Every structure is written in structure tokens, then in C-alpha cells.
């Protein structure tokens, strides 16, 4: 069996070492133009040339949470696209979103600014009932985030394309449920996969339907958000602010308007990072299952985009 590694912006050697140890009878190498045909590939943002030169691939294992970039390419005809089920990302995402919600709810940014200014002052405690959190996207990451928020007794709402039931979460689904979901949400968390249907989903219309004083947390993809609409709604006062971890262009250009909006906090696409050891263990298990002709978890429907 031959496994090829083609991950843009990723240090290859630790991955190769781990894969070779876990697959001692396999040939594991970094892809280079003109390389021999492989059976399976571990990828992140590969070039189209890679796909063109590997027409016989049986499986493509994507090491990140989103597969939108991969699905923009012309894939080998018989290759199954497989995403990692979790690989340590869900607990990281739950940490990141929960701290963001709590920081906004407890007005910790304001307290920090007060203390830096030498101002010892208290703020009136706010009620959790006034801060319902809506999670868009209830996959592995979204469900983990929704459950984590429930531990802190926030009212948690969730929206997904198809109906889901999660204990402690008021769920909505489909187009019919989207408006109702938005109108009862004050803190909006986006964890949707990026597809043609969800691109630009956080726009003026969406934001205006949120409760006044809304707060936006985008940890999915930059293309979900219409940047100018967010800025406009902040300037108009309907949206209080946002925490953004993803952007249409990364790194974010120095002249982007977000840098000049104090109500927007930004981080460099670090909300949930792939953990190599857990990822390798998953990939090895899935390769073994596929070799036996079994169906594996994480298989992507390339038509739906997730």
C-alpha cells in the first residue's frame, strides 16, 4: 500500500514519522510532481496538479475540519473524501466559543479597559436569560459547543439543515426554522460548513433579525460573512460586536476595515487546531476499514459539501 502526503503549509516530517510507525508495511512519502500513483492521500489545500497526477486514489483524508477548499478541485473519479471526525478539535472549539460567550456576557473587555485606565468600577450583573446563544451548524463541533454552553446555563438554540435533537438545546431546521432561530438569538455562533448555499449567510438580513445588541462569533469560514454588512450593523448599533477567527483572505490584509473597528476582536484562525497524533490514529483506522471494504465515518457527500 502506498500513502502520499500533500499538505500545504504543514511540516511533513512529523506526519511522515507518525504514519510510517502506524503503517509499518506501507510506503509513505511526500508528494512531488511526477510521483508514482498512491492508494491513499493525506491532504490539506493540495494543488489541482496533485489531483490530476493521482487519478487512481481510493481515498483522500482531509486533515482540517472543513472540506470546502478541497471540493473546489476536480477530484479523482473514484476517490472517497474523508474528513476527520474530531481529532481533538471539538474540545478546543468548545473552549474557544465558551470563553468568548462568557467574556462578552460578563463584560470582561470593559472591566479590562477600566482597570487599565485606573478606574475601579462595577457593572450591573446581566441575566443569562437575556443572552440566548444560537449555534448555526450542529455537526460534531457544533453539538459539542452547544452542550458546553449549556453547562453555564445559557439558553442554547441550534440550527441545522436537517432536523436534529440534542438534550438541552432548542433546535430548529431548514428554511422554515431559520427565521425563528435568528429572532430568538442574541449571540450568534457560526459553525456551518461552507457550501454554495451557506456562502454569505451572515449578511445584513440575517444580522437584522437577531435580537438587539447582538454579538457574532464566526469560527467556520470567512466567506460565510459579508464583511461590510457586519461593520454597518455595528455602526448602526444593532450589533454590539464580534469575535472573528476566520476571514475571506488569510492572513487578513493590513488595510482591511476590520482592523479599525474596536468592537471586533480577531484571532488568526486558531480556534481549533488539528492534533497530529489523534489525526494519524484516525487515518490509520479508516484506511484499514476502507481496505476491508467497510464504510467509514466522516465520508463526505461531495454534492452536499459536507
C-alpha positions in Angstrom: 0.0 0.0 0.0 1.3 3.5 -0.9 0.2 6.6 1.1 1.2 10.1 -0.1 1.2 13.3 1.9 0.3 16.6 0.3 -0.5 19.3 2.9 0.3 22.9 2.0 1.8 24.9 4.9 2.3 21.8 7.1 5.6 20.5 8.3 5.7 17.0 6.7 8.3 15.1 8.7 6.4 14.6 12.0 3.4 13.4 10.0 5.5 11.0 7.9 7.2 9.6 11.0 3.8 9.0 12.7 2.2 7.5 9.6 5.2 5.2 9.0 5.2 4.0 12.6 1.5 3.3 12.5 1.6 1.7 9.0 4.9 -0.2 9.0 4.0 -2.2 5.9 3.0 0.8 3.8 5.2 3.1 1.7 4.6 6.7 3.0 6.1 9.7 1.1 5.6 13.4 0.5 4.1 14.0 -2.9 6.1 15.7 -5.6 5.2 16.4 -9.2 5.6 13.2 -11.2 5.4 10.9 -8.1 4.1 7.3 -8.6 0.4 6.6 -8.1 -0.7 6.2 -4.5 -3.6 4.3 -2.9 -4.5 6.9 -0.3 -3.6 10.5 0.3 -3.4 12.7 3.4 -4.1 16.3 2.2 -4.7 19.9 3.1 -5.1 22.5 0.4 -3.4 20.4 -2.3 -3.0 21.8 -5.8 -5.0 20.7 -8.8 -1.9 19.2 -10.3 -1.8 16.7 -7.4 -5.3 15.5 -8.3 -4.5 15.3 -12.0 -1.5 13.2 -11.4 -3.2 10.8 -8.9 -6.3 9.5 -10.8 -6.2 6.1 -9.0 -6.6 7.4 -5.4 -9.1 5.4 -3.4 -9.3 7.8 -0.5 -8.5 11.4 0.3 -8.1 12.1 4.1 -8.5 15.8 4.8 -6.7 16.9 8.0 -8.7 20.0 8.7 -12.3 20.4 9.7 -13.6 22.0 6.5 -13.5 20.4 3.1 -14.8 23.4 1.1 -11.3 24.1 -0.4 -10.8 20.5 -1.4 -14.2 20.3 -3.1 -13.4 23.2 -5.4 -10.9 21.0 -7.2 -11.5 18.3 -9.8 -11.1 15.2 -7.8 -10.1 11.7 -8.9 -13.2 9.9 -10.2 -13.2 7.0 -7.6 -11.6 8.7 -4.6 -13.7 8.9 -1.4 -13.3 12.1 0.5 -13.0 11.5 4.2 -12.8 14.2 7.0 -11.6 13.6 10.5 -14.4 13.0 13.0 -12.8 15.2 15.7 -9.1 14.8 16.1 -9.1 16.8 19.3 -10.8 19.8 17.6 -14.2 19.7 19.3 -12.9 20.3 22.8 -10.8 23.2 21.5 -13.7 24.7 19.7 -15.9 24.4 22.8 -13.2 26.1 24.9 -12.8 28.9 22.4 -16.5 29.7 21.9 -17.4 29.3 25.6 -14.8 31.7 26.7 -15.9 34.2 24.0 -19.5 34.0 25.1 -18.6 34.3 28.8 -16.2 37.2 28.1 -18.9 39.1 26.3 -21.7 38.3 28.7 -19.6 39.2 31.8 -18.3 42.4 30.0 -14.7 41.4 30.8 -13.4 43.6 27.9 -15.0 46.6 29.6 -13.5 45.6 33.0 -10.1 45.2 31.5 -10.3 48.6 29.9 -11.5 50.2 33.2 -8.6 48.7 35.1 -6.0 49.8 32.6 -7.4 53.3 32.9 -7.2 53.1 36.7 -11.0 53.0 37.1 -12.3 50.8 39.8 -15.9 50.3 38.9 -18.7 47.7 38.9 -21.2 46.9 36.2 -24.7 45.7 36.8 -24.9 41.9 36.5 -26.7 40.7 33.4 -29.2 37.9 33.2 -28.4 34.7 31.2 -32.0 34.6 30.0 -31.3 37.8 28.1 -28.4 36.2 26.2 -29.7 33.2 24.3 -26.9 31.7 22.2 -27.7 30.4 18.7 -25.3 27.8 17.2 -25.6 27.5 13.4 -24.4 24.1 12.3 -24.9 21.1 14.6 -22.2 18.7 13.3 -19.5 17.2 15.6 -18.1 20.6 16.5 -21.4 22.4 16.7 -23.0 19.9 19.0 -20.0 19.9 21.3 -20.2 23.7 21.5 -23.9 23.7 22.2 -23.6 21.2 25.0 -20.7 23.1 26.6 -22.6 26.4 26.6 -25.5 24.6 28.4 -23.2 23.8 31.3 -23.1 27.5 32.0 -26.9 27.7 31.9 -27.2 29.9 28.8 -30.4 29.3 26.8 -28.9 27.4 23.8 -30.5 27.2 20.4 -29.3 25.3 17.4 -30.0 25.4 13.7 -29.1 22.8 11.1 -30.2 22.0 7.6 -31.9 18.7 8.7 -33.7 18.2 12.0 -31.6 17.1 15.0 -32.4 16.6 18.6 -29.9 17.5 21.3 -30.6 17.4 25.0 -30.8 20.9 26.5 -30.8 22.6 23.1 -33.8 24.1 21.4 -33.3 23.0 17.8 -34.5 24.4 14.5 -34.0 23.2 11.0 -34.5 24.0 7.4 -35.5 27.3 5.8 -38.7 27.3 7.8 -36.9 27.3 11.1 -34.1 29.7 10.2 -36.0 32.9 10.8 -37.5 31.8 14.1 -34.0 30.6 15.2 -32.5 34.0 14.4 -35.2 36.1 16.0 -34.6 34.4 19.4 -30.8 34.6 19.3 -28.6 37.3 20.7 -25.2 35.7 20.5 -24.8 34.0 17.1 -22.1 31.3 16.7 -21.3 30.1 13.2 -20.1 26.5 12.7 -21.7 25.8 9.4 -19.8 24.0 6.6 -19.1 26.3 3.7 -21.2 25.4 0.6 -22.8 27.4 -2.2 -26.0 27.6 0.0 -24.2 28.9 3.1 -21.8 31.4 1.5 -22.6 34.9 2.7 -25.2 33.6 5.1 -24.3 36.1 7.8 -25.5 39.2 5.9 -27.5 42.4 6.6 -30.8 40.5 6.6 -29.5 37.8 8.9 -28.0 40.2 11.3 -31.0 42.4 11.5 -33.2 39.5 12.6 -31.0 38.9 15.7 -32.1 40.4 19.0 -30.8 44.0 19.6 -27.3 44.2 20.9 -26.4 41.0 19.1 -22.9 39.5 19.2 -21.3 37.4 16.4 -18.8 34.6 16.7 -17.5 33.3 13.4 -15.3 30.2 13.7 -16.3 28.4 10.5 -15.2 30.2 7.3 -14.6 33.8 6.3 -16.8 33.5 3.2 -19.9 32.9 5.5 -19.7 36.6 6.5 -20.4 39.7 4.4 -17.7 41.9 6.0 -19.3 45.2 5.1 -22.7 44.2 6.4 -21.2 43.3 9.8 -19.4 46.7 10.1 -22.6 48.5 9.0 -24.8 46.8 11.6 -22.2 47.6 14.3 -22.1 51.3 13.3 -25.9 51.3 13.4 -25.9 49.9 16.9 -27.9 46.7 16.2 -24.8 44.5 16.6 -22.6 45.2 19.7 -19.5 43.5 18.4 -18.0 40.3 17.1 -15.2 37.8 17.6 -13.8 36.6 14.3 -11.3 33.7 13.9 -11.7 33.2 10.1 -11.5 35.6 7.1 -12.0 35.7 3.4 -8.3 36.2 2.9 -5.8 34.9 5.4 -3.6 36.4 6.8 -6.0 39.4 7.0 -4.6 42.2 4.8 -3.2 45.2 6.7 -5.7 47.5 5.0 -8.8 45.6 5.9 -11.5 47.6 7.6 -11.8 45.1 10.5 -8.6 46.4 12.0 -10.2 49.8 12.6 -13.4 48.6 14.3 -12.8 48.4 18.1 -15.9 46.3 18.6 -14.4 43.5 16.6 -11.9 41.1 18.2 -9.8 38.9 15.9 -7.7 35.8 16.2 -5.6 34.2 13.5 -7.7 31.1 12.6 -6.7 29.3 15.8 -10.0 28.3 17.4 -9.4 24.6 16.8 -6.1 23.2 15.5 -5.6 19.6 14.2 -3.9 17.4 16.7 -1.4 15.2 14.8 -1.3 12.1 16.9 -5.1 11.8 17.1 -5.4 12.5 13.4 -2.9 9.8 12.5 -4.7 7.3 14.6 -8.0 8.1 12.9 -6.5 8.0 9.4 -4.9 4.6 10.1 -8.1 3.2 11.4 -10.1 4.5 8.4 -7.5 3.2 5.9 -7.7 -0.2 7.4 -11.6 -0.1 7.3 -11.6 1.1 3.7 -9.1 -1.6 2.7 -11.6 -4.2 4.1 -14.4 -2.6 2.0 -16.1 -1.2 5.0 -17.9 2.2 5.2 -16.1 4.6 7.4 -17.4 7.6 9.5 -16.6 11.0 8.1 -17.3 10.2 4.5 -18.1 13.4 2.7 -21.1 13.8 0.3 -19.3 15.8 -2.4 -22.7 17.0 -3.8 -23.8 18.5 -0.5 -20.4 19.7 0.5 -20.1 18.0 3.9 
